[in-house]
Amino acid sequence: MDKTNTGTKKIIILAIVCALLAAAVIGLAVGLAVYADKTAAARLDAENSYRSEYFKLLDSMLDIETNLSKMKVASTEAMQTELMLGTAINAELAGQSLNALAQGEYQLEPTIKFCNQIQDFARYIIKKIDYDEPITDEDYEILDQLYDASLELGKRLAAMRDNMQTDGYYFVDSLGDEDPFEEIVSGVDENTVHYPTLIYDGPFSDGLDDPVPHALDGEDISEEEAAGKVKEYLNDYDVTDVEYQSLCTGYFDCYLFSFETADGKSGSVQISKQGGHLVMFDVYEEMVMPTYDVAEGVEIAEQYCRTHGYEDMVAVWSTVSESELFVNLCYEYDGIIMYPDMIKIKVSLQTGRVIGFEALEYIFNHNREDEVDYQVDLTEEEVISGYKSGFEIQNVRLVVIPVGAGAEKLCYEVYGSYEGYRYFIYVDAEKGYELQVMQVIDSDDGELLM
């Protein structure tokens, strides 16, 4: 046999074998990559599932803590029933989330039992109310214990959220190990403080229920006329340039402008097409150190309303964040505060200038040409006599609040404190029902209400 041909055949066979091996390696790599992708996808799905249940648990526990806190000061059966029903529902939801998380080998039985106890207690109180049985001091002692434990658990759960955001915590990587989540959820005995999700920046500050602009009057103005009003409304600023952006349409038409000032400030402003009313504006100012106090800032906000055609507006709520003062002002009629007719203003405590304004609620709700002759059936003394000792009442006044679907109610606003927490309670001035309980929260962004 020809040695050359034999060598050639060997080379060909070797090349074929190498090609087959290479194909096998590539196939294995592809298979491993597909398997890795599937594994990564499965891990991601599992992690997302755990996180979803965790956030549901967090929301439920913070709602429980909120309702139990309000229950300490609620005095009417309707409000107590509402709070306890909400507590029972959230306790059941929390238990469902814990059961789902327990499938990941977490030992959560003590916490599940705790949620069941909260649910049982809430339903026990509801039954007592239904049967006209009094809520005893012993009942309130149990409520305090449940509140303290839910407060602690809420804080621990919220801290876990921070761990996920800053430390890259993953549930799927911690199963079977000494897991901080299991330690957090299992411990409900220590008592420290955490506040729940915030939904208000002042009493009834988001109460737009009847989106019809009652307060707009006058003839339609042109874009050029509206541009001229920008400088009028921004008289504290040396406005050098006003540029039209667009016509905002919705429940009513507004001209949107951007503007610049001589000292380099910029912002935006909306002017209503009908009547040329100021709807809102915002300008950015860097905050350094305040030179005005809160009382001076409130007066600046009230004067701004008077200057620009919003009469009889009084400050009902204010809070400070750094050097910015946020003020809610409401229309006052015959000594009664009209919460639906609200304007929100932001004042720089450094420069003393208004740097933010929003009048949507006032524009939608203010329609007081035919004022109601409000009848008050209950006296202030009758209202405050229903609260238990320890609730320190600091102020009581008559107010009108929105109650949904464009309806309003005349109420007594009772402001006071209990066990270091401050509350606003709204009592129907005709029948004595508690319509709303709000708790004041101290946060990094100032005082808020929930």
ZIKAQUI-V809682 format. One record per run of one state. SS is the DSSP state (@ for helix, = for strand, . for the rest). FROM is the first residue (numbers start at 1). TO is the last residue. If there is no record, write none. Layout:
ss,from,to
SS,FROM,TO
SS,FROM,TO
This chain:
ss,from,to
.,1,2
@,3,71
.,72,76
@,77,102
.,103,108
@,109,130
.,131,136
@,137,166
.,167,170
@,171,173
.,174,179
@,180,186
.,187,199
=,200,200
.,201,219
=,220,220
.,221,222
@,223,233
.,234,238
=,239,248
.,249,253
=,254,261
.,262,265
=,266,272
.,273,273
=,274,274
.,275,277
=,278,283
.,284,293
@,294,307
.,308,312
=,313,321
.,322,323
=,324,333
.,334,335
=,336,348
.,349,353
=,354,358
.,359,359
@,360,365
.,366,379
@,380,384
.,385,391
=,392,404
.,405,406
=,407,418
.,419,420
=,421,428
.,429,433
=,434,443
.,444,445
=,446,449
.,450,450
